[in-house]
Each structure stands twice: as C-alpha cells, then as structure tokens.
C-alpha cells in the first residue's frame, strides 16, 4: 500500500475535526492530493487494518502511544520470549523489565536468568526509586524492535 493511500485511509477513518488538524500540517498541494485519495476510500475495515499495520511497521516511535506502558507490552509476551529478548542486556535494563512484571512472572523470570546475574538485577530493582519516562519509552521501543528483529536493546545512558 502506498504511503499516500495509507494516509488517505487513516485520515478518512478519523473524525472530521481530527483529520482537518492533520491535513492542515500539509502544504496546499499535498492537501489536495490526499483529499482526492480520501474520496476513493471505502469503508473497508481490512484496508484500515492494513494501513495501520504498515504505518506501525514503518514508524515504531510514532506508534508508541499504542503501548501505554512497559507493563502492557510485557503482558503480551510469554516468559521464554521475554527472557530471550533481555537475557544479554545490561542488568539495569533487565531490572526495569522485571520490575514491570506481575510478581509471579518476575519470580519466574529471575529464576530463569543466570545465577550470577540474578543478584545484580535484584539489587538494581531494590535501588531504583524512579525511572525517567523517556528511558522507559526507549526500552519499550527497543524491546518491540528487539522482539521483531533480534537486535540488542540499548537504552539511553542515564
């Protein structure tokens, strides 16, 4: 699906005032092109899902709002997959992820990581008072990317 079609489908499915706000950010020529494509959009839910999927894939940071928190993201990942995604990460990153798990999952996850790393992670969880929201967002984005590509999570240094 072309980027133009994605934009038209997404905008056509928004409330008129929200679509108008977004369209106003385009120059007049672009507005005219997108509006013309919007008139060709039908009420096909499959096309909307496809457009949202393409947008999410191409713009992972922009779709961060869909993941309201690290807790919501890790709830959808089984323990084995989560462990594989974080086991080679810095202990502080592992601590942040484990701290966002329900207690029973945190215990299972900690039990599954190498013994020499367990104490370090537990110490970091205990010592953490608050975490910068941007750091949490960085970990959410990086974890989502890691799960889809296998790349290492590298949160911003504090």
PEJO-V318832 format. One record per pair of residues at least 24 apart in sequence whose C-alpha atoms are under 8 Angstrom apart, sorted by the first residue. I is the first residue (numbers start at 1). J is the second residue. D is the distance in Angstrom with one decimal. If there is no record, write none. Layout:
# PEJO-V318832
i=I j=J d=D
i=I j=J d=D
This chain:
# PEJO-V318832
i=1 j=51 d=7.3
i=1 j=54 d=7.8
i=4 j=34 d=6.7
i=4 j=37 d=7.6
i=5 j=37 d=6.8
i=5 j=51 d=7.9
i=6 j=51 d=4.9
i=6 j=52 d=7.6
i=6 j=54 d=7.7
i=6 j=55 d=7.4
i=7 j=34 d=7.3
i=7 j=51 d=7.9
i=8 j=34 d=5.8
i=8 j=35 d=7.2
i=8 j=37 d=5.8
i=8 j=38 d=4.7
i=8 j=41 d=7.2
i=9 j=38 d=6.5
i=9 j=41 d=6.1
i=9 j=47 d=7.4
i=9 j=48 d=6.1
i=9 j=51 d=6.8
i=10 j=48 d=6.7
i=10 j=51 d=6.8
i=10 j=52 d=7.3
i=11 j=38 d=7.4
i=12 j=38 d=5.8
i=12 j=41 d=7.0
i=13 j=48 d=7.8
i=60 j=141 d=6.8
i=60 j=145 d=8.0
i=61 j=141 d=6.5
i=64 j=137 d=7.6
i=64 j=140 d=7.9
i=64 j=141 d=7.0
i=67 j=140 d=7.9
i=69 j=136 d=8.0
i=69 j=137 d=7.8
i=69 j=140 d=7.5
i=70 j=97 d=7.3
i=70 j=100 d=6.5
i=70 j=136 d=6.9
i=70 j=137 d=7.7
i=70 j=139 d=7.8
i=70 j=140 d=5.7
i=71 j=100 d=5.0
i=71 j=101 d=6.3
i=73 j=140 d=7.4
i=74 j=100 d=7.6
i=74 j=101 d=6.9
i=75 j=101 d=7.4
i=79 j=105 d=7.4
i=79 j=108 d=7.9
i=79 j=109 d=6.6
i=81 j=147 d=8.0
i=83 j=109 d=6.7
i=83 j=112 d=7.7
i=83 j=113 d=7.5
i=85 j=143 d=7.3
i=85 j=146 d=6.6
i=85 j=147 d=6.4
i=85 j=150 d=7.3
i=86 j=153 d=7.8
i=87 j=113 d=6.6
i=88 j=152 d=7.9
i=89 j=152 d=7.2
i=89 j=153 d=6.7
i=91 j=117 d=7.2
i=91 j=120 d=6.5
i=91 j=121 d=5.3
i=91 j=124 d=7.5
i=92 j=121 d=6.7
i=92 j=124 d=6.2
i=92 j=125 d=8.0
i=93 j=139 d=7.6
i=93 j=155 d=7.6
i=94 j=121 d=6.6
i=95 j=121 d=5.1
i=95 j=122 d=7.0
i=95 j=124 d=6.1
i=95 j=125 d=5.4
i=96 j=125 d=7.1
i=99 j=125 d=6.5
